[in-house]
Amino acid sequence: MGKTGKLFEQLEKRFVKWARYRSDIRAAVVVGSQSRLDHPADEWADLDIMVVTTDPQLYISTTDWIEKIGNPILTYVEAPLGEDDMERRVLFEGMLGVDFAIIPYENVQQLLKDKISPKNLEFELELFNRGIRVLLDKDEIIAQLQKQISSIEISHTYQPTESAFLEVVSDFFHHAVLTAKHLQRGELWRTVTCLDCHMQALILRMIKWHAFVLHGSSYDTWFRGRFLEEWAHPRALKGLQSVFAHYNKDDIKHALLEAIAMFSWMAVEIAEKLSYAHPAKAEKQVIEWIRKCFSEWNVEQ
C-alpha cells in the first residue's frame, strides 16, 4: 500500500469511528476502485463511500460533520445520477478526494421490498458486482442487498432494442442539425457544448453497443467510458481523435463531420448485425444539408 492508500485508510478509520455512534447512519460501504480487485485503485484514485442514513438532508445541507473525519480544503454537493442521488464531495488535505453518496434509508428499504431491477439500476448494480467493502451494516441491509444482487444474472452490456437504437440515431442526427444551426448564428458556446457533450455521449453509447454486437453480452465495457482504451474497437479509438472541437468555427465544422462519419459506420454495422432498421434516407438528407450549409455560410472547407 502506497502513501495515498495509507492516508485513505486513516480517513476510513476516522469515518467508521465517528459513524458507528451515529444513530441515523445505518450502513456504509466503499465502492469503486478502492474496493475493486479488477482495475484496483492507483495513486490518483478517490475514495467513494455510500452512506445509508435516516437523515440524508443533514449531510447535504451541513458541512461541520466533515471535520470529524479529516481536514477539508473544499466541499460541495453534486447530483451525478439525478436529484434522487446526491453526493457530498470533499477534497481533504493532501488532495484526497472522498465522495459521500448519501442514500436515504427508506429508499433502500423500498428497493428491497420491490426487488432490484437490472433495467432501472444498471449503474448501481455495476458498482456492487465489481466489489464493495462493507464498513458498517447495522441492520444487515447491505447483506440483504448483496443476496438479492447475487441472484440476478447481470451482463456488462445490454443489447439495445430496435426502438432504443433508432431513438439514439434520431437524437444524434437531430443534434447534428442543431449544432450546424448554432454555428450559423455564431453561438460558439452552444455549438461546442452540443457537439462535445450531448453528441459525444451518444457516440459513447454507440461504441458500447458496437462492442456488444461484435463480442457478445459477456464482453466488459465498464461504465461511463471507464477504460475505454482497453475495450473499444480500434477504429472507434482512432475516430475519437478527431470528433472533439476546439472553440472556433473551422474546427467545429471539421469535428462535426468527423463525428457524423464515426457515428454512422457504427450505427450501420449495428443495424446490419442485429437486423434492425436504419434511417439511411434521413441520415443522407441531414449530411447533405449540413455540407450545403457549410458551403453557403462560407465556413472554410
Secondary structure, DSSP 4 states (H G I P E B T S, - for coil): --HHHHHHHHHHHHHHHHHTT-TTEEEEEEEGGGT-SSS---TT--EEEEEEES-HHHHHH--GGGGGT--EEEEEEE-TT-TTSEEEEEEETTTEEEEEEEEEHHHHHHHHHH---TTT-HHHHHHHHT--EEEEETTSHHHHHHHHHHTS---SS-PPPHHHHHHHHHHHHHHHHHHHHHHHHT-HHHHHHIIIIIIHHHHHHHHHHHHHHHH-TTS---STTTTHHHHS-HHHHHHTTTSSPPSSHHHHHHHHHHHHHHHHHHHHHHHHHHT----HHHHHHHHHHHHHHHHHTT---
